Amino acid sequence: MNVLDHARQDVEAWREGVDTRMRVSALTNAHQLCIFEQFCAPGLGAPVHIHAVEEVLEVMEGQAEITLGDESRVVTADQSVVIPAGMRHGFRNIGTGILKVRATLAAAIFEASYDGRGEVSRRYTPP
């Protein structure tokens, strides 16, 4: 049994004002899941991007404006959005405090391709 102590996992700055804790992934010996938390300062979040797999984006604390395709919605604590594989999406913190979101992807390796920001695609794999 592999017990993960999330409090001891590193928090990494993915971009200015957006910190990420990778909870479960290939790095923790998962085979089909990637679960991570993000902590976003007001006005910040994730730019429009796509994943090759389905994702669940859950707001844990705060308020987010989540864009999925051409639709945007305000999502608050204890609400989730299911994002189909290959669907363009993004989110931003529209509150005054830190937004905490948890993302669950149906793959143990995190991959994303970003639109229109010149941001490089991310890929997190075991060393």
RAMO-V318424 format. One record per pair of residues at least 24 apart in sequence whose C-alpha atoms are under 10 Angstrom apart, sorted by the first residue. I is the first residue (numbers start at 1). J is the second residue. If there is no record, write none. Layout:
BEGIN
I | J
I | J
END
This chain:
BEGIN
2 | 28
2 | 29
2 | 30
3 | 28
4 | 28
11 | 37
11 | 38
11 | 39
12 | 38
13 | 38
13 | 39
14 | 38
14 | 46
14 | 122
15 | 40
15 | 44
15 | 45
15 | 46
15 | 119
16 | 40
16 | 41
16 | 44
16 | 45
17 | 41
17 | 42
17 | 43
17 | 44
17 | 45
17 | 98
18 | 42
18 | 44
18 | 45
18 | 46
18 | 98
18 | 99
18 | 100
19 | 45
19 | 100
20 | 100
20 | 101
20 | 102
21 | 102
22 | 102
22 | 103
22 | 110
22 | 124
23 | 102
23 | 103
23 | 104
24 | 104
24 | 105
24 | 108
24 | 109
25 | 104
25 | 105
25 | 107
25 | 108
25 | 109
25 | 110
25 | 124
25 | 125
25 | 126
26 | 107
26 | 108
26 | 109
26 | 110
26 | 124
26 | 125
26 | 126
26 | 127
27 | 108
27 | 109
27 | 124
27 | 125
27 | 126
27 | 127
28 | 108
28 | 126
29 | 108
29 | 126
30 | 107
30 | 108
30 | 109
31 | 106
31 | 107
31 | 108
31 | 109
32 | 105
32 | 106
32 | 107
32 | 108
32 | 109
33 | 104
33 | 105
33 | 106
33 | 107
33 | 108
33 | 109
33 | 110
34 | 103
34 | 104
34 | 105
34 | 106
34 | 107
34 | 108
34 | 109
34 | 110
34 | 111
34 | 124
35 | 102
35 | 103
35 | 104
35 | 105
35 | 106
35 | 107
35 | 108
35 | 109
35 | 110
36 | 101
36 | 102
36 | 103
36 | 104
36 | 105
36 | 110
37 | 100
37 | 101
37 | 102
37 | 103
37 | 104
38 | 98
38 | 99
38 | 100
38 | 101
38 | 102
38 | 103
39 | 93
39 | 97
39 | 98
39 | 99
39 | 100
39 | 101
39 | 102
40 | 64
40 | 92
40 | 93
40 | 97
40 | 98
40 | 99
40 | 100
40 | 101
41 | 92
41 | 93
41 | 94
41 | 95
41 | 96
41 | 97
41 | 98
41 | 99
41 | 100
42 | 92
42 | 93
42 | 94
42 | 95
42 | 96
42 | 97
42 | 98
42 | 99
43 | 91
43 | 92
43 | 93
43 | 94
43 | 95
43 | 96
43 | 97
43 | 98
43 | 99
44 | 91
44 | 92
44 | 93
44 | 94
44 | 95
44 | 98
44 | 99
45 | 90
45 | 91
45 | 92
45 | 93
45 | 94
45 | 99
45 | 100
45 | 101
46 | 89
46 | 90
46 | 91
46 | 92
46 | 93
46 | 114
47 | 88
47 | 89
47 | 90
47 | 91
47 | 92
47 | 114
47 | 115
47 | 116
47 | 117
47 | 119
48 | 87
48 | 88
48 | 89
48 | 90
48 | 91
48 | 112
48 | 113
48 | 114
48 | 115
48 | 116
48 | 117
49 | 86
49 | 87
49 | 88
49 | 89
49 | 90
49 | 91
49 | 112
49 | 113
49 | 114
49 | 115
49 | 116
49 | 117
49 | 119
49 | 121
50 | 83
50 | 84
50 | 85
50 | 86
50 | 87
50 | 88
50 | 89
50 | 90
50 | 111
50 | 112
50 | 113
50 | 114
50 | 115
50 | 121
51 | 83
51 | 84
51 | 85
51 | 86
51 | 87
51 | 88
51 | 89
51 | 105
51 | 106
51 | 107
51 | 110
51 | 111
51 | 112
51 | 113
51 | 114
52 | 84
52 | 85
52 | 86
52 | 87
52 | 105
52 | 106
52 | 107
52 | 110
52 | 111
52 | 112
52 | 113
53 | 83
53 | 84
53 | 85
53 | 86
53 | 87
53 | 105
53 | 106
53 | 107
53 | 110
53 | 111
53 | 112
54 | 82
54 | 83
54 | 84
54 | 85
54 | 86
54 | 87
54 | 104
54 | 105
54 | 106
54 | 107
55 | 81
55 | 82
55 | 83
55 | 84
55 | 85
55 | 86
55 | 87
55 | 103
55 | 104
55 | 105
55 | 106
55 | 107
56 | 80
56 | 81
56 | 82
56 | 83
56 | 84
56 | 102
56 | 103
56 | 104
56 | 105
56 | 106
57 | 81
57 | 82
57 | 83
57 | 90
57 | 91
57 | 101
57 | 102
57 | 103
57 | 104
57 | 105
58 | 82
58 | 100
58 | 101
58 | 102
58 | 103
58 | 104
59 | 99
59 | 100
59 | 101
59 | 102
59 | 103
60 | 99
60 | 100
60 | 101
60 | 102
61 | 95
61 | 97
61 | 98
61 | 99
61 | 100
61 | 101
61 | 102
62 | 93
62 | 94
62 | 95
62 | 96
62 | 97
62 | 98
62 | 99
62 | 100
62 | 101
63 | 92
63 | 93
63 | 94
63 | 95
63 | 96
63 | 97
63 | 98
63 | 99
63 | 100
63 | 101
64 | 90
64 | 91
64 | 92
64 | 93
64 | 94
64 | 95
64 | 99
64 | 100
64 | 101
65 | 90
65 | 91
65 | 92
65 | 93
65 | 94
65 | 95
66 | 90
66 | 91
66 | 92
66 | 93
66 | 94
67 | 91
67 | 92
76 | 101
77 | 101
86 | 112
86 | 113
88 | 113
88 | 114
88 | 115
89 | 114
89 | 115
90 | 114
END
